[in-house]
Amino acid sequence: MATPVMTNDPAKAKEFFEAKMAFTTGPVELERMMKNKEVNVVDVRAAEDYAEGHIPGAVNLPKDQWHSLKGLRKDKINVLYCYSQVCHLAATAAVQFAEKGYPMMELDGGWRWWKDDGFDVEK
């Protein structure tokens, strides 16, 4: 049985949405940040999925390589993405990488939203 969602606490709602806005971005904003060279984009999907297509300039850091921290940067915000909105790989990775001092954000909707919204794809 699902846990009921409590919507009657405006203070908690405010706290949640402020945190969400601080640590997530959508495809339009990510594209702008990429053009301004403000971010480092990291694809945490499997290597074979990355090879089939990814966000231009993204580095691939699949789960079995997270320990290496390869491709992460401390001088820029690392925007992580995985398969879709329901995939939690990017959020899980962001927790681990943030614990090691890397600045993190997550792309809302992941690869699916990026691709389906018609943004550039690199192979």
PyMOL commands that set and color helices and strands:
alter all, ss='L'
color gray80, all
select helices_A, chain A and resi 10-23+27-35+47-52+63-68+89-99+110-116
alter helices_A, ss='H'
color red, helices_A
select strands_A, chain A and resi 24-25+39-43+59-60+77-81+104-107
alter strands_A, ss='S'
color yellow, strands_A
deselect
rebuild
show_as cartoon
